[in-house]
C-alpha cells in the first residue's frame, strides 16, 4: 500500500516510481479497481507513467482478478 505524502491518500496501487505514483494520485487514481475503466494508452498520456508503470499495474491488476479497459 502506497501513501502519497503530498495528498495523504491511502492507495492500493503498487509503488512504481515517485513521478508515476504522484501522477496517478493527482489524476484521481487511488484504487486498483479504478483502472478497469481506463485504457493503457490513456494512462500513458500522464506525465511520469511509462511502459514500466503499465507493466507493473497490469501485473497487480491480474493478481487481483482485474484488467484495464479495452482499447
trRosetta pair geometry for C-beta under 8 A, 3 or more apart (Angstrom, degrees):
i j d omega theta_ij theta_ji phi_ij phi_ji
1 10 6.4 -8 176 -167 121 85
1 11 6.6 153 -166 78 71 49
1 12 5.8 -40 -110 -103 81 54
2 11 4.9 -27 67 71 87 108
2 12 7.9 148 23 -116 78 7
2 13 5.8 -52 32 74 125 78
2 14 7.1 97 -29 178 120 14
2 15 5.2 146 -87 -76 120 78
2 21 5.7 -110 159 -149 157 140
3 8 7.1 -1 180 -145 100 43
3 9 7.0 168 -152 74 58 43
3 10 6.0 -23 -102 -100 85 53
3 11 7.1 167 -90 21 34 84
4 7 4.8 16 101 44 118 94
4 8 7.1 -89 84 -30 69 14
4 9 4.9 5 43 45 107 94
4 11 6.6 50 -16 -6 98 129
4 21 6.5 -169 -89 142 101 104
4 22 6.5 132 -138 -103 119 60
4 25 4.5 22 -48 -79 165 174
5 8 6.8 21 -153 -72 31 61
6 22 6.8 52 22 -129 138 103
6 25 7.7 140 64 100 105 140
7 25 5.7 -172 33 154 143 129
7 26 7.7 -178 -41 -79 140 61
9 25 5.7 156 58 -149 142 121
9 30 5.4 -97 157 -118 126 134
10 30 7.3 79 88 178 47 120
11 21 7.7 157 79 -162 155 103
11 24 8.0 108 -158 109 156 118
11 25 6.6 -97 -61 -91 149 103
11 30 4.3 -115 -105 -160 94 73
11 31 7.0 -135 -145 -65 68 43
12 30 7.7 79 20 151 65 62
12 31 5.8 37 36 -131 104 58
12 32 5.4 -68 98 -15 108 98
13 16 7.7 -43 150 -17 103 102
13 21 6.6 158 106 -128 123 88
13 24 6.0 -170 173 121 171 152
13 25 8.0 -149 38 -63 145 81
13 29 6.6 78 -69 133 146 97
13 30 6.8 -113 -12 -155 114 30
13 31 7.5 -129 -45 -101 86 8
13 32 6.4 159 -87 -69 62 70
13 57 7.3 -18 -152 -110 93 95
13 60 7.4 101 -149 116 48 165
14 56 5.5 -130 85 159 132 110
14 57 7.1 -163 38 -88 105 52
14 60 4.8 -155 -17 -73 122 144
15 21 6.4 -26 -136 -64 55 142
16 20 3.9 -65 96 89 129 140
16 21 5.6 166 40 -50 90 83
16 24 7.9 100 22 -12 134 136
16 49 7.7 27 121 -118 160 73
16 52 7.1 138 -166 115 99 91
16 53 4.4 48 -166 -119 147 88
16 56 5.2 166 -106 69 91 151
16 57 7.3 -16 -76 -47 129 88
17 20 4.5 82 51 13 85 106
17 21 6.7 -170 74 -5 37 89
17 48 7.1 -149 85 -179 109 94
17 52 7.8 59 -22 96 120 124
17 53 7.0 -86 16 -79 98 106
18 21 6.2 -61 -139 43 24 104
18 22 6.0 23 163 -18 63 112
19 22 5.9 -61 -145 39 26 110
19 23 6.2 27 158 -21 64 109
19 47 7.3 -85 176 131 112 75
19 48 3.2 -147 147 -136 97 116
20 23 5.8 -56 -148 35 29 111
20 24 6.4 27 156 -18 64 106
20 46 7.9 95 -139 107 61 117
20 48 4.8 -166 -75 142 44 93
20 49 4.9 103 -133 -91 89 62
20 50 7.4 -93 -87 15 119 71
20 53 4.3 -165 -144 -103 148 140
21 24 5.7 -53 -147 36 32 112
21 25 6.4 29 157 -15 66 106
22 25 5.9 -58 -146 40 30 107
22 26 6.0 28 157 -17 66 111
22 48 6.6 -44 62 139 91 172
23 26 5.8 -58 -143 41 27 110
23 27 6.2 22 157 -15 63 111
23 46 4.4 129 160 158 127 117
23 47 5.8 -166 -108 74 133 60
23 48 4.0 173 -26 60 136 124
23 49 5.5 -130 89 -32 143 96
24 27 5.8 -63 -149 41 28 107
24 29 4.3 -71 -180 70 87 116
24 30 7.8 144 133 -72 96 43
24 43 7.8 10 -100 -145 93 105
24 46 7.0 93 -72 135 55 166
24 49 6.9 100 -59 -76 89 124
25 28 7.7 74 -179 -53 31 10
25 29 6.8 -93 -79 66 30 64
25 30 6.1 60 -119 -83 75 84
27 46 5.8 -68 -45 -108 147 134
28 34 7.6 -156 121 -169 83 155
29 34 5.1 -168 -131 94 78 141
29 35 6.8 59 -146 -65 127 81
29 38 7.6 -65 -89 13 128 154
30 34 7.2 76 43 -3 50 145
31 34 5.1 109 71 -14 80 100
32 35 6.0 -48 -171 17 50 113
32 57 7.9 173 -129 -158 85 83
32 60 6.1 -130 -115 131 129 110
32 61 6.0 176 -174 -95 110 68
32 64 5.7 72 118 55 155 159
32 66 5.9 144 143 48 107 159
33 36 6.0 -34 -174 6 52 115
33 66 6.5 -133 -104 -112 50 148
34 37 6.3 -61 -175 34 51 106
34 38 7.0 20 141 0 76 115
35 38 5.6 -72 -144 49 50 100
35 43 7.6 9 -132 -65 101 139
35 57 6.3 -175 -125 173 164 122
35 61 6.0 -101 87 -88 134 128
35 66 6.9 94 72 141 100 129
35 68 5.7 -61 156 -102 97 68
35 69 7.8 -144 156 -13 53 79
36 61 7.8 152 -68 -146 76 123
36 66 5.6 -99 -67 -165 107 104
36 67 6.7 72 -113 69 80 49
36 68 7.1 -160 -111 -135 34 20
36 69 6.2 95 164 -60 39 74
37 69 5.6 30 -165 -55 15 127
38 42 5.0 -117 -173 76 93 135
38 43 6.0 96 136 -51 123 94
38 68 6.7 -66 89 -153 61 88
38 69 5.6 155 59 11 12 117
39 42 4.7 102 58 1 80 101
39 43 7.3 -148 96 -2 46 85
39 68 5.9 85 -138 160 36 115
39 69 5.0 -76 -67 76 65 96
39 70 7.2 -32 -102 103 101 20
39 71 5.2 98 -147 -99 135 58
40 43 5.8 -59 -154 38 35 109
40 44 6.4 38 150 -24 68 106
40 54 5.2 65 -151 -147 105 129
40 58 7.6 6 -95 -70 121 110
40 68 5.2 38 -47 169 80 172
40 71 7.3 -43 37 -75 90 99
41 44 5.5 -49 -146 31 35 116
41 45 7.2 47 152 -29 59 96
41 71 6.3 70 1 -121 122 104
42 45 5.9 -48 -167 17 37 116
43 46 5.8 -40 -170 12 50 114
43 49 5.2 -99 158 140 84 153
43 53 7.5 -140 145 112 120 115
43 54 6.3 142 92 -94 128 94
43 57 7.4 -88 162 48 169 165
43 68 7.9 -98 -4 -127 130 129
44 49 6.0 -132 -110 108 33 101
44 50 7.0 61 -134 -125 82 32
44 51 7.7 27 -112 -66 114 55
44 54 6.6 -12 -70 -58 93 131
45 49 7.9 8 54 64 34 117
46 49 4.3 47 74 15 103 123
48 53 7.8 75 132 -46 66 160
49 53 4.6 -113 -150 82 70 153
49 54 7.1 89 168 -50 97 80
50 53 5.5 104 50 12 52 102
50 54 7.3 -101 117 -4 33 94
51 54 5.6 -55 -146 36 34 113
51 55 6.3 36 155 -21 67 104
52 55 5.7 -54 -151 34 31 113
52 56 6.5 30 153 -17 65 105
53 56 5.7 -54 -147 37 32 110
53 57 6.2 29 155 -15 66 107
54 57 5.7 -57 -146 41 30 110
54 58 6.1 35 153 -25 66 106
55 58 5.7 -52 -145 33 29 114
55 59 6.5 28 156 -17 62 105
56 59 5.9 -56 -152 36 30 110
56 60 6.5 27 152 -16 64 108
57 60 5.6 -57 -147 39 33 110
57 61 6.1 36 154 -21 67 106
57 68 7.7 70 121 -66 114 107
58 61 5.7 -53 -147 36 29 112
58 62 6.3 30 154 -20 63 106
58 67 7.8 26 -143 -137 74 68
58 68 6.9 -45 -101 -20 82 112
59 62 5.7 -53 -147 35 30 112
59 63 6.5 33 154 -21 63 105
60 63 5.7 -52 -149 34 31 114
60 64 6.6 10 156 -2 63 111
61 64 6.1 -76 -154 49 29 98
61 66 4.1 -97 -164 88 83 93
61 67 5.5 121 141 -95 129 31
61 68 6.7 161 32 -39 179 65
62 65 7.7 46 -172 -69 31 19
62 66 7.4 -101 -60 60 22 57
62 67 7.0 49 -80 -86 66 79
